[in-house]
Amino acid sequence: MGERPGQVIIAIVLLFVGVTLIQAVFGMDLDPLRSDGIAAYYLDNAMSDTAAVNAVAAVLLDYRAFDPFGEATVIFGSVVVVSMLATGGTLRSSGYGMSILVGRSIGFLTPFFWLFPIYVILNGHLSPGGGFQGGVSISVLVIVLSVAFGSEYTANRLSLERLGFAESAAALGFILVGLVGVLQGATFLANAAAGVPVGHPGELISAGIVAVLNIVIGCKVAAGLASIFFYMSKEGGEVR
């Protein structure tokens, strides 16, 4: 009974925030955007400017490439904070997993599970998807394997040290790709403007740095989210 007033206050606050956000969204003035033609420019020129068939990928990884760079930094910061909170713990060791039927089924389907995120990442500039979606799918696959076969199965193959190295390497790769534009006399994360060959729309090897950044982001997101899962699976540390 003593917790009920606190729950009511939290519910009221959440309701107020939700109503405020809904009003803000529906009250947005989109006329300046329409009059400036920014959205129309993206849709009309994304393919010719970047050779990316997926206009969303062109916007995120070319016109506004700083946005995913900041989002990747947020994931990196989240991993750092979670690792600091879980310092001193040990990974829960479980070699049993689920039943043999589940294990056999997952083992048979795992190759097909890998195909989806790889396709989504490699074709992010050609079709809906990209590095973030593919990276999340890979991290979910790691969690599924841990649940199905036990934590020892994945821990022996993907240690926190390896995941940390992969995430750091992907972050460094993101920066190096961005520096290509600077070295070419353009801006950081510049694509065609820096003389990067973008190829022809519709081809797998095309879109310049857009396709490369999808791979880098996919590796970083997968390693980051998988690391968070393993850190939160620890026991005996400062956070239980």
N, C-alpha and C positions, 0 to 999 in steps of 0.2 A: 504493500500500500504506500510505503514511503517513497518508492521510486516513481509512482504515477504522476505527481506534479511535475517532476523533471521531464518525464516523457511527453507530457502535454505541452510544456514550454518548447521542447525541441520540435514537436510536430507543428506548433504555431509558427516558429521561426522558419522551418522548411517550407511551410505553406506560403508564408510571406515572400520568401526568396523566389519560390517557383512562380507565383503570380507576377512578381516584379520582372522576372526574366521573360515571361511570356508577353507581358505588355511592352517590354523593350524591343522584342523581336518584331511584333506586329506593328509597332510604332516607328520602325526604322524608315527613314526617307531614302528610297532607292532612286529617286529621280536624278540626282547628280550623277550617279553611276551610269544610269541609262543615257543621260545626255552626253557624258564624256565618251561613251562608247567603249569603255575598257573591256567589259565582258564581250562585246561584239568583236573587238579587235582580237582578243584571245581566240575566240572560236573561228574567226576567219583566217587568222594568220599563224596559228600554233603549228600547223603541219608544215607550212612553207618555211617558217623561221627555225624550227627545231627538228623537223622530219619525224616527230613523234605523232603517231596516230591518236594516241590517248591524250586528249587536250588537258585533262586533269594533271597527268604526269608532266606535261610540258609546262603548265603553270607552276606546279610545286617545285620542280627540279630544274627549271630554267629561268622563267620570268621572276619567280619568287623563291629562289633556291635557299635563301637565308632562313626561311620558315622551317623547313625540315632539318636544317642544321641546328636551329634552336631546339626543336623537338627531340632530336637525337641527344643533345646536351642534357635535356631534362631526364631522359632515360638513364644516361650515364650518372647524373647526380643522384637519381633514385637508387641505383645499385650501390653507390658509395655510401649513402645514408643507411640503407638496409644492412650492408656489410658491417658498418660501424656498430649498429645496434645489436647485431648478432655475433659480435666478437667474443671468442672464447668458447663458443658452443661446438658441438660435434654433430655431424650429420646422422640422423636417425638411420640405423642400419637395419635393413629388412631384405632378406633374400628370398622371401616366400612369394610375394605378389598375390595375384588372384588365382582362380582355379586353372587347371590345366587346359580346360576348354577355352577359356578367355585368352590364356597365353598363346595357345596354338593359333587361335583366330587372329589375334593381333600380330603374331609373327608372320602369318601368311599375308596380311593386308598392309604391313609396314612399308614394303616397297611402293605400293600404290599411294600410301599416305605421303611419302616423300615426293612423289611426282607432282602433286598439287602445289605445294609451296614453291618448288623449283620452277614450275611453269609460270606461276603468278609473278615471281621475281624477274625471271628472264624475259617475260613478255609484258612487263609492266608499262613499257612505252608503246605497245601495240594494242593492248586490250585492258579492260578494267583490272586493277590490281596494282602491284608494285612492291617495293621493299618492305614497307610497314606491314602490309597484309601478309606477305609471304613469311616475314620474320616472326610474326605472331603465330602463324600456323606451325612453323617449325618448333617454337617454344611449347606450344600445346602438345605437339607430338612427343616431345621430351617428357612432359608431364604424364602423358598417357602411358608411355613405356615404363616410367617409374611406378605408376600405379599397377600396371599389369604384371610386371616382372620383379618389382621390388626396387628399393633405392640403390642397392648394391649394383644392380645391372647397369643403371645409367651412371652412377658415381664412378665406377671403374672405367667407363669409357669417356665420360665428360666430367672431369674434375673442375672444381671452382677455379683452379689456376689456369686451366686450358680455356675455360669460358672467359675469364678475365683477360687473357692474352688476346683472344679473338675479338672481344669488344674493343679493347684498346687499339688493336691493329686496324679495325674498321673505322674507328674515330680518326686515327692518323691518316687512313686512306681518304676519308672525306676531306680532310684539310689539304692533302696533297693534290687531290683532284681540283679543289678550289684554287690552289696556287698556280695551276696551269694557266688560268686566265691572266693572272698577275704577271707571270713570266712572259706571256705573249703580248704584254702591253695593254691588256684590257682590265676588267674588274675581277674581283674574287668570285669564283664560281661562274664565270662567263663561259658560254658554250660556243655557238657559231660566231658570235662577235669576237671571240679570241682566235678564230681560225681553226677550231676543232672540227674535223670532218664529221658531218652528220649523216652522210649516206642518203639513201632514198627511202621515203616513207613506205612502211609495210614490210621492210626487210628486218630480219632478226638483229643483224649488226647495223644499227642505225641510231639516230637521235643523239649522237655524241656522248656528252657526259651524263645525259638523262639515264641511259641504260646502265652506265657504270655506277652511278649513284644508287640506283635501285638495288644492285648487288651489294654495295657497301652497306646501305641502310638495312637490307635484309639480314646480313650477318650481324650487324650491331644490335638490332632489335631482338633477334633470336637469342644471341648470347646474353644480352642484358636481362630479358625476361626469364630465361632459364636460370640465370644466376640468382635472381630474386627468389625464384621458387626454391632453389637449394638452400639459400640462406634462411628462408622462412621455415624450412624443414629441420633446421638445427634444433638441438635440445641441449640444455646444460649451460647456455650462454646467458647473457644479460636479459634477453627477451625470450619468453617461452611461447 
